[in-house]
Amino acid sequence: MPHCLIGDRAYDSDPLDEKLREKGVELIAPHRKNRVKKKTQDGRKLRRYKKR
């Protein structure tokens, strides 16, 4: 099982993030522009997304 999953904006889903955390996988994906809830990631981890 991978340690982290790098995805695009479509992967920005709180239920998906929770399921992956339960399995020990870190989700790295930029937030959608219309996100209502509080952001779950900071810019440091998104550097990996830019390098994908």
Backbone as a chain_set.jsonl record, in Angstrom:
{"seq": "MPHCLIGDRAYDSDPLDEKLREKGVELIAPHRKNRVKKKTQDGRKLRRYKKR", "coords": {"N": [[0.856, -1.174, 0.0], [0.563, 2.253, -0.808], [2.272, 5.116, 0.657], [1.533, 7.722, 0.295], [-0.902, 9.49, -1.662], [-1.1, 11.159, -4.621], [-3.113, 13.458, -6.132], [-5.343, 15.177, -8.456], [-7.441, 18.156, -8.439], [-9.959, 16.998, -8.323], [-9.821, 14.999, -6.461], [-10.154, 16.189, -4.028], [-11.845, 15.594, -1.475], [-13.566, 15.272, 1.482], [-14.708, 12.851, 2.66], [-13.283, 10.883, 1.18], [-10.672, 11.512, 1.93], [-10.77, 10.88, 4.671], [-11.23, 8.08, 4.593], [-8.866, 7.206, 3.384], [-6.986, 8.015, 5.294], [-7.628, 6.315, 7.41], [-6.596, 3.981, 6.424], [-3.963, 4.55, 6.457], [-2.861, 6.139, 4.482], [-1.677, 9.072, 3.01], [-3.322, 11.823, 1.635], [-2.593, 13.931, -1.012], [-3.572, 16.692, -2.515], [-4.598, 19.522, -4.388], [-6.844, 22.072, -3.196], [-10.294, 22.462, -4.099], [-11.695, 25.33, -5.727], [-14.195, 26.13, -4.877], [-14.481, 25.222, -2.296], [-16.083, 24.698, 0.784], [-15.715, 23.938, 3.446], [-13.133, 24.052, 6.017], [-9.702, 24.303, 4.999], [-7.607, 21.446, 4.528], [-4.968, 21.003, 4.021], [-1.663, 22.366, 3.855], [0.512, 24.604, 2.031], [3.039, 23.428, 1.839], [3.013, 20.606, 1.513], [1.805, 20.472, -0.91], [3.738, 20.973, -2.731], [4.768, 18.586, -3.605], [2.73, 17.79, -5.269], [3.006, 19.59, -7.393], [5.356, 18.663, -8.497], [4.725, 16.277, -9.653]], "CA": [[0.0, 0.0, 0.0], [1.387, 3.458, -0.869], [2.261, 5.988, 1.831], [0.795, 8.936, -0.053], [-1.595, 9.486, -2.937], [-1.1, 12.499, -5.194], [-4.198, 13.555, -7.1], [-5.701, 16.525, -8.874], [-8.496, 18.806, -7.64], [-11.119, 16.113, -8.2], [-9.628, 14.152, -5.288], [-10.395, 16.971, -2.817], [-13.098, 15.127, -0.892], [-13.351, 14.927, 2.89], [-14.917, 11.417, 2.909], [-12.168, 10.139, 0.603], [-9.512, 11.781, 2.782], [-10.945, 10.114, 5.909], [-11.038, 6.656, 4.307], [-7.448, 6.963, 3.14], [-6.279, 8.152, 6.579], [-7.862, 5.087, 8.17], [-5.719, 2.954, 5.867], [-2.579, 4.994, 6.594], [-2.41, 6.773, 3.246], [-1.818, 10.522, 3.046], [-3.825, 12.383, 0.387], [-2.017, 15.212, -1.393], [-4.334, 17.207, -3.648], [-4.974, 20.925, -4.183], [-8.25, 22.265, -2.852], [-11.168, 23.057, -5.106], [-11.915, 26.755, -5.483], [-15.49, 26.318, -4.236], [-14.483, 24.464, -1.044], [-16.814, 25.388, 1.838], [-15.114, 23.597, 4.732], [-11.77, 24.5, 6.273], [-8.677, 23.601, 4.229], [-6.972, 20.375, 5.286], [-3.552, 20.904, 3.668], [-0.961, 23.62, 3.666], [1.237, 24.664, 0.769], [4.279, 22.651, 1.827], [2.773, 19.273, 0.953], [1.369, 20.601, -2.298], [4.926, 21.006, -3.595], [4.845, 17.255, -4.222], [1.754, 17.775, -6.361], [3.574, 20.332, -8.505], [6.452, 17.904, -9.084], [4.248, 14.978, -10.159]], "C": [[0.9, 1.235, 0.0], [1.27, 4.288, 0.415], [1.516, 7.287, 1.553], [0.198, 8.778, -1.447], [-1.643, 10.922, -3.432], [-2.166, 12.532, -6.28], [-4.485, 14.985, -7.476], [-6.867, 17.05, -8.033], [-9.733, 17.923, -7.438], [-11.021, 15.21, -6.968], [-9.881, 14.893, -3.978], [-11.779, 16.65, -2.267], [-12.824, 14.711, 0.545], [-13.631, 13.451, 3.188], [-13.783, 10.545, 2.357], [-10.923, 10.299, 1.475], [-9.589, 10.97, 4.081], [-10.698, 8.625, 5.684], [-9.568, 6.327, 4.085], [-6.634, 7.069, 4.427], [-6.445, 6.909, 7.437], [-6.938, 3.97, 7.711], [-4.247, 3.347, 5.93], [-1.999, 5.634, 5.353], [-2.683, 8.273, 3.343], [-2.264, 11.016, 1.674], [-3.196, 13.747, 0.16], [-2.731, 15.656, -2.657], [-4.669, 18.666, -3.376], [-6.468, 21.034, -3.915], [-9.02, 22.848, -4.027], [-11.425, 24.519, -4.739], [-13.212, 27.001, -4.726], [-15.601, 25.562, -2.914], [-15.143, 25.297, 0.061], [-16.149, 25.161, 3.202], [-13.676, 24.102, 4.814], [-10.77, 23.666, 5.463], [-7.977, 22.576, 5.109], [-5.484, 20.254, 5.0], [-2.948, 22.294, 3.575], [-0.14, 23.542, 2.379], [2.471, 23.791, 0.698], [4.079, 21.288, 1.182], [2.363, 19.35, -0.513], [2.557, 20.757, -3.25], [5.116, 19.668, -4.287], [3.889, 17.161, -5.401], [2.328, 18.46, -7.593], [4.657, 19.544, -9.226], [5.995, 16.593, -9.726], [4.397, 14.838, -11.648]], "O": [[1.894, 1.271, 0.725], [0.295, 4.172, 1.158], [0.938, 7.884, 2.461], [0.714, 8.042, -2.288], [-2.165, 11.802, -2.748], [-2.133, 11.744, -7.224], [-3.932, 15.911, -6.882], [-7.231, 16.443, -7.025], [-10.467, 18.102, -6.467], [-12.038, 14.709, -6.488], [-9.826, 14.278, -2.913], [-12.755, 17.343, -2.555], [-11.946, 13.886, 0.797], [-12.851, 12.836, 3.915], [-13.373, 9.578, 3.0], [-10.206, 9.33, 1.725], [-8.579, 10.434, 4.536], [-10.032, 7.977, 6.491], [-9.081, 5.293, 4.543], [-5.696, 6.299, 4.631], [-5.508, 6.494, 8.119], [-6.543, 3.115, 8.504], [-3.379, 2.581, 5.512], [-0.78, 5.672, 5.182], [-3.781, 8.691, 3.712], [-1.655, 10.669, 0.662], [-3.255, 14.617, 1.028], [-2.535, 15.087, -3.73], [-4.993, 19.018, -2.242], [-7.254, 20.194, -4.353], [-8.488, 23.613, -4.832], [-11.373, 24.887, -3.566], [-13.318, 27.989, -4.001], [-16.711, 25.288, -2.457], [-14.8, 26.464, 0.249], [-16.037, 26.086, 4.008], [-13.087, 24.521, 3.817], [-10.971, 22.468, 5.266], [-7.777, 22.811, 6.301], [-4.795, 19.481, 5.665], [-3.631, 23.268, 3.258], [-0.115, 22.503, 1.72], [2.914, 23.443, -0.396], [4.908, 20.864, 0.377], [2.555, 18.397, -1.268], [2.38, 20.676, -4.466], [5.572, 19.617, -5.43], [4.199, 16.529, -6.412], [2.161, 17.972, -8.711], [4.864, 19.726, -10.426], [6.818, 15.872, -10.291], [4.039, 13.803, -12.21]]}, "num_chains": 1, "name": "protein.A"}
